[in-house]
Amino acid sequence: MLMPDADVIARVMARYRAQERLVLAAPHDPIARRRFEDTAYTLCVLMGERTARAAMLAAERYLARVRPAPRPAESPTGTSRRR
């Protein structure tokens, strides 16, 4: 299956989460709800899933595979800076 760019997926996920917060704050706002639904649809299409929840889970799994977790920053002496 051809997958979209990881940056595109990350941007759509961030937009989905932001719009979800807006809809939860103003559930009767039809414009906010429409934008949220459009973003959810886009995420579903990108990830090849039928529901927004499944698409978010698939996107998180995909990004975890293609973007390794950031390593701790190293100090000039070569040791990691952990607190």
Contacts in CASP RR format, 6 or more apart in sequence:
PFRMAT RR
TARGET T0000
AUTHOR 0000-0000-0000
METHOD contacts of the structure
MODEL  1
MLMPDADVIARVMARYRAQERLVLAAPHDPIARRRFEDTAYTLCVLMGER
TARAAMLAAERYLARVRPAPRPAESPTGTSRRR
1 48 0 8 1.000
3 62 0 8 1.000
4 46 0 8 1.000
6 62 0 8 1.000
6 63 0 8 1.000
6 66 0 8 1.000
6 67 0 8 1.000
8 46 0 8 1.000
9 46 0 8 1.000
9 47 0 8 1.000
9 59 0 8 1.000
9 62 0 8 1.000
9 63 0 8 1.000
10 63 0 8 1.000
12 39 0 8 1.000
12 42 0 8 1.000
12 43 0 8 1.000
12 46 0 8 1.000
12 59 0 8 1.000
13 43 0 8 1.000
13 56 0 8 1.000
13 59 0 8 1.000
13 60 0 8 1.000
13 63 0 8 1.000
15 39 0 8 1.000
16 36 0 8 1.000
16 39 0 8 1.000
16 40 0 8 1.000
16 43 0 8 1.000
16 52 0 8 1.000
16 56 0 8 1.000
19 32 0 8 1.000
19 35 0 8 1.000
19 36 0 8 1.000
19 39 0 8 1.000
20 36 0 8 1.000
22 29 0 8 1.000
22 32 0 8 1.000
22 35 0 8 1.000
22 36 0 8 1.000
23 29 0 8 1.000
23 32 0 8 1.000
23 33 0 8 1.000
23 36 0 8 1.000
26 32 0 8 1.000
27 33 0 8 1.000
40 52 0 8 1.000
40 55 0 8 1.000
43 49 0 8 1.000
43 52 0 8 1.000
43 55 0 8 1.000
43 56 0 8 1.000
43 59 0 8 1.000
44 50 0 8 1.000
44 51 0 8 1.000
44 52 0 8 1.000
44 54 0 8 1.000
44 55 0 8 1.000
46 55 0 8 1.000
46 59 0 8 1.000
47 54 0 8 1.000
47 55 0 8 1.000
47 58 0 8 1.000
47 59 0 8 1.000
47 62 0 8 1.000
48 55 0 8 1.000
48 58 0 8 1.000
49 55 0 8 1.000
49 58 0 8 1.000
71 80 0 8 1.000
72 80 0 8 1.000
72 81 0 8 1.000
72 82 0 8 1.000
73 80 0 8 1.000
73 81 0 8 1.000
74 80 0 8 1.000
74 81 0 8 1.000
75 81 0 8 1.000
END
